[in-house]
Amino acid sequence: MLRKSVLTFLVLGLNLSFLNSAQALDIDVDIQSMNISKTVTRADNGERGPALAVLKNGNLLLGGGPNGGTVFLGDGKKRAVITMGDVIPMNKRLKDSRFAITDIAVLSETTTSAKLLVSYPRLGTNNKCVEVVVDQVDANLKTNKISKKKTWFISKPCVPISAVQHAAGRMEKIDENSVYLSIGDLGYKEINNTTKRGDLGSVFRLSEKETKKVSFGHRNVQGIVLLDSKVLLTSEHGPRGGDEINIIKENTDYGWPFVTFGKAYTSTDYVKPTKAGTHDGFAKPVKYWVPSIAPTELVQLPANWGKYSKQLVMGTLKEESLVFMTITPAGLVTGEKRIKVGERIRDLDIDENQNIVATTDSGKIMIFKFKA
């Protein structure tokens, strides 16, 4: 869905480390990138690349920017990044890169409009706590403006501001009326209290009229994909080690913060796992990494990617790589190889030409094209 004209904002040369990694992957991949720096959220605590969604008309929706809560249109025909409007009020966020749009889901679209869901953390009651919100937003693709229509979800409890970390907020479309939604633990110091944690650390099935908790015991789900429209997979940040891929099943506890294959960062961390280095007594991941690689979004490759057709790809922050995983139809991970791209990958999608599209924390769109 990303037309050639979109690529002409700023095309950069191939990175040698990428070429070597692609050769190690045993497939031929071309890479191009363009500058979208105005969509990055920056603050003293770092920078965050934009959330990403690809439209059928070849354009991109990008969420972030200096104010964290701006939706942009990447217009290929005009070769421009156009500001569409804000979803996070300025008085509902701090100057903090974590107060930014976490995901955009396109529920439906026509040539002139799109029905979106946008997730983000914001300041809650009396601006003294943090909650994760999902708003329905309509995009007018003729005027390139957005308008909020309705709030579908507000997480509870609203937790102290210091706990804004681990918002999650990733969504996977089910149909034109519903999505799966992840909510992180928000760094809540009482996350080990199963009564007080409420919505935190959970995956939901969400529609305008109904919210159903599917699973719980998650730390910070940063990737979610419905494999072959059947099997729900998530990528999840552990603490110091213990990043995971999980198959999500209803009414299942994935163990955080009681178990993890990682360990607490320090003795003063907001919560310390009861049993580090184990998942005994709880659902086990189908894949985990020690040390951490900081996983982000998951996508399933289309059917024209050679030996990796219909397989899984995941972005990473710390590792600055794309992780290609071979999987069974049931979602079990059977193998892994990485392409080092030298960029912190924030979000991923697949365009109409079957290319991988990624956003980076440095302010780039990267396009990965399989060369058959």
BANUVEX-755302 format. One record per residue (C-alpha): x, z, y; residue number from 1; residue in one letter. Coordinates in Angstrom, 1 decimal. Layout:
BEGIN
R c1 c3 c2 nr rest
R X Z Y NUM a
...
END
This chain:
BEGIN
R c1 c3 c2 nr rest
R 0.0 0.0 0.0 1 m
R 3.0 0.0 2.3 2 l
R 3.3 -3.5 3.8 3 r
R 6.6 -5.2 4.5 4 k
R 6.1 -4.8 8.2 5 s
R 6.1 -1.0 7.9 6 v
R 9.6 -1.2 6.5 7 l
R 10.9 -3.0 9.6 8 t
R 10.9 0.1 11.8 9 f
R 14.5 0.8 10.9 10 l
R 16.1 -0.4 7.7 11 v
R 19.3 1.4 6.6 12 l
R 22.0 0.4 4.2 13 g
R 22.1 1.5 0.6 14 l
R 23.8 4.9 -0.1 15 n
R 26.7 4.6 -2.6 16 l
R 25.8 7.9 -4.3 17 s
R 22.3 6.6 -4.7 18 f
R 23.5 3.4 -6.4 19 l
R 25.7 5.4 -8.8 20 n
R 22.8 7.7 -9.6 21 s
R 20.5 4.8 -10.2 22 a
R 23.0 3.2 -12.5 23 q
R 23.2 6.5 -14.4 24 a
R 19.4 6.3 -14.7 25 l
R 19.7 3.0 -16.4 26 d
R 17.3 1.2 -14.2 27 i
R 17.8 -1.0 -11.1 28 d
R 16.3 0.4 -8.0 29 v
R 16.4 -0.8 -4.4 30 d
R 16.1 1.7 -1.5 31 i
R 15.1 1.2 2.2 32 q
R 14.3 3.7 4.9 33 s
R 12.9 4.0 8.4 34 m
R 13.0 6.5 11.2 35 n
R 9.9 8.7 11.7 36 i
R 11.7 11.6 13.4 37 s
R 8.7 12.3 15.8 38 k
R 6.7 13.5 12.8 39 t
R 9.2 16.3 11.8 40 v
R 8.3 19.9 12.6 41 t
R 11.4 21.7 14.0 42 r
R 12.1 25.3 14.9 43 a
R 14.9 27.8 14.9 44 d
R 14.3 28.4 11.2 45 n
R 14.8 24.8 10.2 46 g
R 13.0 21.5 9.9 47 e
R 10.1 20.2 7.7 48 r
R 9.4 16.6 7.0 49 g
R 5.8 15.4 7.2 50 p
R 3.0 15.5 4.7 51 a
R 2.2 11.9 3.4 52 l
R -0.8 9.9 2.3 53 a
R -0.9 6.1 1.8 54 v
R -3.9 4.1 3.0 55 l
R -5.3 1.0 1.3 56 k
R -4.7 -1.1 4.4 57 n
R -0.9 -0.6 4.1 58 g
R -0.6 2.1 6.7 59 n
R 0.6 5.7 6.3 60 l
R -0.9 9.1 7.3 61 l
R 1.7 11.6 8.3 62 l
R 1.2 15.3 9.1 63 g
R 3.5 17.5 11.1 64 g
R 5.3 16.8 14.3 65 g
R 6.6 19.2 17.0 66 p
R 3.4 21.2 17.0 67 n
R 3.2 21.3 13.2 68 g
R -0.5 20.3 13.1 69 g
R -0.5 16.7 14.3 70 t
R -1.8 13.8 12.2 71 v
R 0.1 10.5 12.8 72 f
R -0.6 6.9 11.7 73 l
R 2.3 4.8 10.6 74 g
R 1.0 1.4 11.7 75 d
R 2.9 -1.5 10.1 76 g
R 1.3 -4.2 12.2 77 k
R 2.2 -2.5 15.5 78 k
R 5.5 -1.2 14.1 79 r
R 4.7 2.2 15.6 80 a
R 4.0 5.8 14.7 81 v
R 0.8 6.6 16.6 82 i
R -0.5 10.1 17.4 83 t
R -4.1 10.5 16.0 84 m
R -4.8 14.2 17.0 85 g
R -4.2 17.8 16.1 86 d
R -5.8 20.0 13.4 87 v
R -3.9 23.2 14.0 88 i
R -4.8 24.8 17.4 89 p
R -1.6 25.8 19.3 90 m
R -2.9 29.4 19.5 91 n
R -3.2 29.6 15.7 92 k
R 0.5 29.1 14.9 93 r
R 3.9 30.3 15.8 94 l
R 6.9 28.1 16.7 95 k
R 8.0 28.1 13.1 96 d
R 8.6 25.1 10.9 97 s
R 6.5 26.7 8.1 98 r
R 3.4 26.5 10.3 99 f
R 2.8 22.9 9.6 100 a
R 0.4 20.6 7.7 101 i
R 1.2 21.0 4.0 102 t
R -0.8 18.1 2.6 103 d
R -3.3 15.3 3.3 104 i
R -5.7 14.0 0.7 105 a
R -7.7 10.8 1.2 106 v
R -11.1 11.3 -0.4 107 l
R -12.5 7.9 0.6 108 s
R -11.9 5.1 3.0 109 e
R -13.2 1.8 4.4 110 t
R -11.5 -0.7 6.7 111 t
R -12.5 1.3 9.7 112 t
R -12.5 5.0 8.6 113 s
R -11.2 7.5 6.2 114 a
R -12.5 10.9 5.0 115 k
R -9.6 13.3 4.7 116 l
R -8.8 16.8 3.6 117 l
R -5.9 18.5 5.5 118 v
R -4.4 21.8 4.4 119 s
R -2.2 24.1 6.5 120 y
R -1.3 27.8 7.2 121 p
R -2.6 29.3 10.4 122 r
R -2.9 32.6 12.2 123 l
R -6.0 34.5 11.1 124 g
R -7.9 37.5 12.5 125 t
R -6.6 38.6 15.9 126 n
R -3.6 36.4 15.2 127 n
R -2.0 39.2 13.2 128 k
R -2.1 37.6 9.8 129 c
R -1.7 34.3 8.0 130 v
R -4.2 32.3 5.9 131 e
R -4.3 28.8 4.3 132 v
R -7.0 26.5 5.4 133 v
R -8.4 23.2 4.2 134 v
R -10.4 21.2 6.7 135 d
R -12.4 18.0 6.3 136 q
R -11.1 15.5 8.9 137 v
R -12.5 12.1 9.6 138 d
R -10.1 9.4 10.8 139 a
R -11.3 6.5 12.9 140 n
R -9.0 3.6 11.9 141 l
R -10.3 1.4 14.8 142 k
R -9.5 3.9 17.6 143 t
R -6.8 5.7 15.6 144 n
R -8.3 9.1 16.4 145 k
R -9.3 12.0 14.1 146 i
R -12.0 14.6 14.3 147 s
R -12.6 17.8 12.4 148 k
R -15.9 17.9 10.6 149 k
R -15.9 21.1 8.4 150 k
R -13.7 23.8 7.0 151 t
R -13.9 23.7 3.2 152 w
R -11.6 26.7 2.4 153 f
R -9.9 29.7 4.0 154 i
R -7.7 31.8 1.7 155 s
R -8.1 35.6 1.4 156 k
R -6.6 38.0 1.9 157 p
R -5.1 37.2 5.3 158 c
R -1.6 38.5 4.9 159 v
R 1.0 39.8 7.4 160 p
R 2.7 37.2 9.6 161 i
R 6.1 37.9 8.0 162 s
R 4.6 36.5 4.8 163 a
R 4.0 32.9 6.0 164 v
R 6.4 31.6 3.3 165 q
R 5.1 30.0 0.1 166 h
R 1.9 28.5 1.5 167 a
R 1.7 25.8 -1.1 168 a
R -1.5 23.9 0.0 169 g
R -0.9 20.9 -2.3 170 r
R -3.9 18.8 -3.2 171 m
R -4.7 16.3 -5.9 172 e
R -7.8 14.1 -5.6 173 k
R -10.3 14.3 -8.5 174 i
R -13.0 12.1 -7.0 175 d
R -14.5 11.3 -3.6 176 e
R -16.0 14.8 -3.4 177 n
R -13.4 17.1 -4.9 178 s
R -9.7 18.0 -5.2 179 v
R -7.5 20.4 -7.0 180 y
R -5.8 22.8 -4.5 181 l
R -2.8 25.1 -4.8 182 s
R -2.4 28.3 -2.8 183 i
R 0.9 30.1 -2.9 184 g
R 1.6 33.8 -2.9 185 d
R 2.4 33.7 0.9 186 l
R 5.2 36.2 0.3 187 g
R 2.5 38.9 0.0 188 y
R 4.2 42.2 -0.8 189 k
R 1.2 43.3 -3.0 190 e
R 1.0 40.1 -5.0 191 i
R 1.5 42.2 -8.1 192 n
R -1.8 43.9 -7.5 193 n
R -4.2 41.6 -9.3 194 t
R -7.2 43.0 -7.3 195 t
R -5.6 42.7 -3.9 196 k
R -4.1 39.3 -4.3 197 r
R -7.5 37.5 -4.1 198 g
R -6.9 33.8 -3.8 199 d
R -3.2 33.9 -3.6 200 l
R -1.0 32.3 -6.2 201 g
R -3.8 30.2 -7.7 202 s
R -5.0 26.7 -8.4 203 v
R -8.6 25.8 -7.4 204 f
R -11.1 23.1 -8.0 205 r
R -12.5 22.5 -4.5 206 l
R -15.5 20.7 -3.2 207 s
R -17.5 21.0 0.0 208 e
R -20.0 23.3 -1.6 209 k
R -18.0 25.1 -4.4 210 e
R -14.7 26.7 -4.9 211 t
R -13.7 27.5 -8.5 212 k
R -10.4 29.3 -9.4 213 k
R -8.8 27.4 -12.3 214 v
R -5.5 29.3 -12.9 215 s
R -3.5 32.1 -11.3 216 f
R -0.1 33.8 -11.5 217 g
R 1.7 31.0 -9.5 218 h
R 4.4 31.6 -6.8 219 r
R 4.6 28.4 -4.8 220 n
R 3.1 25.2 -6.2 221 v
R 4.7 22.3 -4.2 222 q
R 3.7 19.4 -6.4 223 g
R 0.5 18.5 -8.3 224 i
R -0.6 15.4 -10.2 225 v
R -3.5 14.5 -12.6 226 l
R -1.7 12.7 -15.3 227 l
R -3.7 9.7 -16.5 228 d
R -6.7 11.4 -14.8 229 s
R -6.7 13.9 -17.6 230 k
R -3.8 16.4 -17.6 231 v
R -3.1 18.5 -14.5 232 l
R 0.6 19.2 -13.9 233 l
R 2.2 21.3 -11.2 234 t
R 5.8 21.8 -10.0 235 s
R 6.4 25.3 -8.8 236 e
R 9.2 27.2 -7.0 237 h
R 10.6 30.2 -8.8 238 g
R 12.7 32.8 -7.0 239 p
R 16.4 32.6 -7.6 240 r
R 16.1 30.2 -10.5 241 g
R 13.1 29.6 -12.6 242 g
R 11.6 26.5 -10.9 243 d
R 8.9 25.2 -13.2 244 e
R 6.6 22.3 -14.4 245 i
R 3.3 23.7 -15.8 246 n
R 0.4 22.2 -17.6 247 i
R -2.6 23.8 -15.8 248 i
R -5.4 25.2 -18.1 249 k
R -8.5 27.0 -17.1 250 e
R -8.5 30.8 -16.9 251 n
R -4.8 30.9 -17.6 252 t
R -2.2 33.4 -16.1 253 d
R 1.2 31.8 -15.4 254 y
R 2.8 35.2 -14.9 255 g
R 4.1 35.5 -11.4 256 w
R 5.3 38.0 -10.3 257 p
R 5.6 39.8 -13.6 258 f
R 7.7 37.2 -15.4 259 v
R 10.0 34.4 -14.4 260 t
R 13.0 32.6 -15.8 261 f
R 14.6 33.3 -12.4 262 g
R 15.3 36.6 -10.7 263 k
R 14.8 38.4 -7.4 264 a
R 17.1 37.2 -4.5 265 y
R 18.0 40.8 -3.5 266 t
R 17.0 44.4 -4.0 267 s
R 15.0 44.1 -0.8 268 t
R 13.0 41.0 -1.7 269 d
R 9.2 41.2 -1.0 270 y
R 8.5 41.5 -4.8 271 v
R 10.8 41.8 -7.8 272 k
R 9.7 40.4 -11.2 273 p
R 9.0 43.0 -13.8 274 t
R 10.7 40.9 -16.5 275 k
R 13.3 38.4 -15.2 276 a
R 14.5 35.7 -17.6 277 g
R 11.4 35.7 -19.7 278 t
R 7.8 34.4 -19.8 279 h
R 6.7 36.7 -22.6 280 d
R 3.0 37.4 -22.6 281 g
R 2.1 34.6 -20.2 282 f
R 1.7 30.8 -20.2 283 a
R 5.2 29.2 -20.4 284 k
R 6.3 26.2 -18.4 285 p
R 6.9 22.9 -20.2 286 v
R 10.1 22.6 -18.1 287 k
R 12.2 24.9 -16.0 288 y
R 15.4 24.9 -14.0 289 w
R 18.1 27.6 -13.6 290 v
R 19.6 27.4 -11.0 291 p
R 16.8 26.3 -8.7 292 s
R 16.4 22.7 -7.5 293 i
R 13.5 23.4 -5.1 294 a
R 10.8 20.9 -6.5 295 p
R 8.3 19.2 -4.2 296 t
R 5.6 16.6 -4.9 297 e
R 4.9 15.0 -8.3 298 l
R 3.7 11.4 -8.8 299 v
R 3.0 9.4 -11.9 300 q
R 4.8 6.0 -11.9 301 l
R 2.7 2.9 -12.3 302 p
R 2.9 0.5 -15.3 303 a
R 5.6 -1.8 -13.9 304 n
R 8.6 0.6 -13.9 305 w
R 10.2 -0.5 -17.1 306 g
R 11.3 2.3 -19.4 307 k
R 9.8 4.8 -16.9 308 y
R 6.4 3.2 -16.7 309 s
R 3.7 5.9 -16.5 310 k
R 6.3 8.6 -16.4 311 q
R 6.7 11.4 -13.9 312 l
R 8.8 11.6 -10.7 313 v
R 9.4 14.7 -8.6 314 m
R 11.0 15.2 -5.3 315 g
R 13.5 18.1 -4.5 316 t
R 14.7 19.9 -1.5 317 l
R 17.9 21.8 -2.6 318 k
R 19.0 19.1 -5.1 319 e
R 18.3 16.3 -2.6 320 e
R 17.3 14.1 -5.6 321 s
R 14.4 12.3 -7.2 322 l
R 13.9 13.7 -10.7 323 v
R 12.6 11.2 -13.3 324 f
R 11.0 12.8 -16.3 325 m
R 9.8 11.3 -19.5 326 t
R 6.5 12.9 -20.8 327 i
R 4.1 12.8 -23.6 328 t
R 0.4 12.0 -23.0 329 p
R -0.2 15.7 -23.3 330 a
R 2.1 16.4 -20.4 331 g
R 5.1 17.7 -22.3 332 l
R 8.5 16.9 -20.7 333 v
R 10.8 15.2 -23.2 334 t
R 13.7 14.1 -20.9 335 g
R 15.1 14.2 -17.4 336 e
R 17.4 12.1 -15.2 337 k
R 18.1 12.4 -11.5 338 r
R 18.8 10.0 -8.6 339 i
R 20.8 11.7 -5.9 340 k
R 19.5 10.4 -2.5 341 v
R 21.2 12.9 -0.2 342 g
R 18.0 13.8 1.5 343 e
R 15.6 16.8 1.2 344 r
R 12.4 15.1 -0.1 345 i
R 9.3 16.7 1.3 346 r
R 6.5 14.5 0.0 347 d
R 5.9 11.5 -2.3 348 l
R 3.3 8.8 -2.9 349 d
R 3.0 5.4 -4.5 350 i
R 2.2 2.3 -2.4 351 d
R 0.2 -0.8 -3.3 352 e
R 3.4 -2.6 -4.3 353 n
R 4.0 0.1 -6.8 354 q
R 7.0 1.5 -4.9 355 n
R 7.8 5.2 -4.5 356 i
R 7.3 6.3 -0.9 357 v
R 9.0 9.6 0.2 358 a
R 9.2 11.6 3.4 359 t
R 12.3 13.6 4.2 360 t
R 13.1 16.7 6.3 361 d
R 15.6 14.7 8.4 362 s
R 12.7 12.4 9.5 363 g
R 12.8 9.3 7.3 364 k
R 10.4 7.3 5.2 365 i
R 12.3 6.2 2.1 366 m
R 11.0 3.4 -0.2 367 i
R 12.2 3.1 -3.8 368 f
R 11.6 -0.2 -5.4 369 k
R 12.0 -0.9 -9.1 370 f
R 13.8 -4.2 -9.6 371 k
R 12.7 -5.6 -13.0 372 a
END
